[in-house]
């Protein structure tokens, strides 16, 4: 079970409906890459209805590759 979830009768109920993530050191590791574990967890979160937003001081052009990798809408 992921942090922020509650299990009730074999159903996962998400406690948080939106996640706002910084890129450097939060979304990415020290190599500036999204790890497979993080990627899979965030894709699963979205598939269950959660929303993800990226908050960064970077220009949009610098954020776009990360948003595309996570299939953010």
C-alpha positions, 0 to 999 in steps of 0.5 A: 500500500502506498503512503496516503492510502487506506484499504477498506474491503480490498478497495484502495481509497486515496487520501490525497487527490493531487500531488505537487512535486518539485523536480530536482531532488524530489521527482528526480534522483541525483542524476536528474532522472526519474527512477523506474520505481518513482515512475511506476508509482506515479503512473499508478497514482494517475491511473487511480484518479490522482492528479500530478502537478510539477512546481519548478523555477525552471522554464516550461521547456525544462519541465516538459520532458518530465511531464511527457515521461509521466504522461501529465495532461 
